[in-house]
Each structure stands twice: as C-alpha cells, then as structure tokens.
Amino acid sequence: MSGLVMERIRHAYGNIEVLKDVSIIAEAGKLTCLLGPSGCGKTTLLRLAAGLEAVQDGRIYLKGKLVADGKSNFSIPPEKRGIGLMFQDYALFPHLNVFDNIAFGVRNMTTERRTWIEEALKRLGIAKHRNSFPHVLSGGQQQRVALLRALAPQPEILLLDEPFSGLDVTRRAQIREDTLTFLKECGVAVLMVTHDPEEAMFMADHIVVMKSGQVVQAGTPVQIYFHPVSAFVARLFGEMNVFEGKVENGQVATPLGPFPIPAIPDGQFAQVLARMEGIRLVSGRDETALKTCCATTGRVEEVYLLGRSSHLHVRVPGPFGKGEAVLHVRVPGVMKPEKGALVTVFADPKQVFGFPLH
C-alpha cells in the first residue's frame, strides 16, 4: 500500500507506557491528522515514523516496504526512509539563506529540482526573500521555508509536528489554507500532529483521535464531529452543555426536554452533551419551535460579543420544571438581546449526544 502504515505499535519510556497497541494509516495524497491532548502519544508516534525513536513493538511500512520491526529490531535509518520532517520550531539553519535552507536536503541538485524550488518560492509568496537569512523573516515566512525544505527532497511522506502553533492568530488561518492547498498540489502523504480540533477539521482528510496512548476513534472530520463515540471525543471540539440523569423509557430528561437514548438500558445513568453552536435562539415564544425535540423557553442572562460570534448565557427551567439551569449558547454574528429577554431555545439533534455515565 502507498503511504505510511503503522501496525500495533507499543512504546514505553521506562515503566511508563506511552503507546498501547496503536495502528494508523496515512494514505498517499491525503492529510491524516493525529488529534488529542498533550501527553497522549502523538509526537512519539511521529518520531517512531521518522525513525528518531526505535520501535519497541510493532511494525512500520512505508510505501509497502517494511522500514521498522520491533520484534526483530530491524530499522532503516531516518535518512534512508524518504521522509520529510517539519519540526514545531522550524529549526532553520541560521547561517544559510532561504534558498540554501530549502536545498540543504537535496542530494542531487538537478535543474528540475532547482526550478521546483524557485517556483515553490513564488507559489508561497516568499521569492523576494530567496537570499535572506532566517532571522529577518516573520514566523509565517519561516514556516513556509521549513515546509519547502521538508518537501524539496521529494519525500514519500511528510511529517508535521504542530506546524502552526508558533504563528499569531491573525496570520494562522491564511497560512494554514495556503499550506493545505500547496500540499494537495504536491500529492504527498502527510501525517500531522495537532491538539487544535479546529485545525484538524480544516486540514485533515482523516482524523485519528488519541487518548492516553490509544486510538479512541478514527474517521473523516464529518464522522468525528457528528458521530463521536464517547464524551471525550465530543468534548474535544469545544465547550459542551452537559446534563446527567437516569434513562427512563429510552430517554433522559434534560432542561431542553427529553432526549432519546435507546442504546442505553432503562435504569442506567447517562450524560447528554449539547454543543454550544448546536443550540439556536429565537426571540420571544415560538410555538412551532417548542414542538420540536430539545426545545424550551428561557431568559437571557449574559451576552458576550466575540466578533465572529456571540456567546450567551440563557437561564431555563430544569427538567420537569424543577430548579433551573444555565445554557451556554454560541450564535454566529452579533446578537445583543436585552438581559432578561424571553427567548425560545432549541437544539439541533445532530449536535446533541448521549453516552453512559461511568
């Protein structure tokens, strides 16, 4: 198979097991993203793929060829694996200019490769810095140089370790988009590490969610976002409204009304998670909306304008009219209702999830 295959990888540092039977595939021409919190094993997996760590247990294949086997202690050196690696801090050579940094790993500088570098510099908008040294470049420009240096030797797979973490917020989105477009044009297999779910959703064709050294879910961004297999995966994508209760008649009572959870037996306790952006508001009392699943009325308590969206706190009655609850709601654009204003609150069932309460 083309691309990278890692089979049943186990790895430990002393007595601490950081990878527990992990298997992943990064296909050629696609971007696969390792997503998870710090310490879940993402970077260790990347280092094993690159050959910077010895495989203790499991196998690694690159383009169908075995490059590492923990059982037999077989390992092809990093420089012979045909892998491009872009570090989090870019690690550019300060004594080399931009062109020479990019050309550093090219063993045979043909006219074709030289032309590729010159065209790539133009493509990413840094041709005028061809002869500049890294210290005079902005963070975004250094990121692009590091990317081209990793791609210049024509690797079989490109490994990216938090490639955008050092960029300021105002430039990050544009540089991410430019990088993704360029990678798609190159057609190389890409394995990227990030702890930013928005970045993973934007960049990846395939997301591998990791927790405590294990893969907990893998799939497309749409599958991961709309069909999380656990509360952990659902919570990765932002703050949630969380309700707990006992399952009765296949549903759980919540402040948004009864939510069906047929997969959990009656009598067991469950948690219901509703995304902030999955909750909608309508001014006043909307009888049509109240007839839908997951709907109620409430009063606006707080409003926070965040620019692209507004964050509201809405106080609603508790289940069966007992007590009260405060919902956190994110709506696009500017929404500035008066405090205390009556609103109808209803949720998109596709963004409300039920899981057993462990």
C-alpha positions, 0 to 999 in steps of 0.5 A, spaced: 500 500 500 502 507 498 503 511 504 505 510 511 502 504 515 503 503 522 501 496 525 500 495 533 505 499 535 507 499 543 512 504 546 514 505 553 519 510 556 521 506 562 515 503 566 511 508 563 507 506 557 506 511 552 503 507 546 498 501 547 497 497 541 496 503 536 495 502 528 494 508 523 494 509 516 496 515 512 494 514 505 498 517 499 495 524 497 491 525 503 492 529 510 491 524 516 491 528 522 493 525 529 488 529 534 488 529 542 491 532 548 498 533 550 501 527 553 497 522 549 502 519 544 502 523 538 509 526 537 512 519 539 508 516 534 511 521 529 518 520 531 517 512 531 515 514 523 521 518 522 525 513 525 528 518 531 525 513 536 526 505 535 520 501 535 519 497 541 513 493 538 510 493 532 511 494 525 512 500 520 511 500 512 512 505 508 510 505 501 509 497 502 516 496 504 517 494 511 522 500 514 521 498 522 520 491 526 520 491 533 520 484 534 526 483 530 529 490 531 530 491 524 530 499 522 532 503 516 535 509 518 531 516 518 535 518 512 534 512 508 526 512 509 524 518 504 521 522 509 520 529 510 520 532 517 517 539 519 519 540 526 514 545 531 520 550 531 522 550 524 529 549 526 532 553 520 539 553 519 541 560 521 547 561 517 544 559 510 539 563 506 532 561 504 534 558 498 540 554 501 535 552 507 530 549 502 536 545 498 540 543 504 536 536 503 537 535 496 542 530 494 542 531 487 541 538 485 538 537 478 535 543 474 528 540 475 529 540 482 532 547 482 526 550 478 521 546 483 524 550 488 524 557 485 517 556 483 515 553 490 518 560 492 513 564 488 507 559 489 508 561 497 509 568 496 516 568 499 521 569 492 523 576 494 526 573 500 530 567 496 537 570 499 535 572 506 537 569 512 532 566 517 532 571 522 529 577 518 523 573 516 516 573 520 514 566 523 509 565 517 515 566 512 519 561 516 514 556 516 513 556 509 521 555 508 521 549 513 515 546 509 519 547 502 525 544 505 521 538 508 518 537 501 524 539 496 527 532 497 521 529 494 519 525 500 514 519 500 511 522 506 511 528 510 511 529 517 508 535 521 509 536 528 504 542 530 506 546 524 502 552 526 502 553 533 508 558 533 504 563 528 499 569 531 492 568 530 491 573 525 496 570 520 494 562 522 488 561 518 491 564 511 497 560 512 494 554 514 489 554 507 495 556 503 499 550 506 493 545 505 492 547 498 500 547 496 500 540 499 494 537 495 498 540 489 504 536 491 500 529 492 504 527 498 502 523 504 502 527 510 501 525 517 500 531 522 500 532 529 495 537 532 491 538 539 487 544 535 480 540 533 479 546 529 485 545 525 484 538 524 477 539 521 480 544 516 486 540 514 485 533 515 482 528 510 482 523 516 482 524 523 485 519 528 483 521 535 488 519 541 487 518 548 492 516 553 496 512 548 490 509 544 486 510 538 479 512 541 476 513 534 478 514 527 474 517 521 473 523 516 472 530 520 464 529 518 464 522 522 468 525 528 464 531 529 457 528 528 458 521 530 463 521 536 463 515 540 464 517 547 464 524 551 471 525 550 471 525 543 465 530 543 468 534 548 474 535 544 471 540 539 469 545 544 465 547 550 459 542 551 452 543 555 452 537 559 446 534 563 446 527 567 440 523 569 437 516 569 434 513 562 427 512 563 423 509 557 429 510 552 430 517 554 433 522 559 430 528 561 434 534 560 432 542 561 431 542 553 426 536 554 427 529 553 432 526 549 432 519 546 437 514 548 435 507 546 442 504 546 442 505 553 438 500 558 432 503 562 435 504 569 442 506 567 445 513 568 447 517 562 450 524 560 447 528 554 452 533 551 449 539 547 454 543 543 454 550 544 453 552 536 448 546 536 443 550 540 439 556 536 435 562 539 429 565 537 426 571 540 420 571 544 415 564 544 415 560 538 410 555 538 412 551 532 419 551 535 417 548 542 414 542 538 420 540 536 425 535 540 430 539 545 426 545 545 424 550 551 423 557 553 428 561 557 431 568 559 437 571 557 442 572 562 449 574 559 451 576 552 458 576 550 460 579 543 466 575 540 466 578 533 465 572 529 460 570 534 456 571 540 456 567 546 450 567 551 448 565 557 440 563 557 437 561 564 431 555 563 427 551 567 430 544 569 427 538 567 420 537 569 420 544 571 424 543 577 430 548 579 433 551 573 439 551 569 444 555 565 445 554 557 451 556 554 449 558 547 454 560 541 450 564 535 454 566 529 454 574 528 452 579 533 446 578 537 445 583 543 438 581 546 436 585 552 438 581 559 432 578 561 429 577 554 424 571 553 427 567 548 425 560 545 431 555 545 432 549 541 437 544 539 439 541 533 439 533 534 445 532 530 449 536 535 446 533 541 449 526 544 448 521 549 453 516 552 453 512 559 455 515 565 461 511 568 
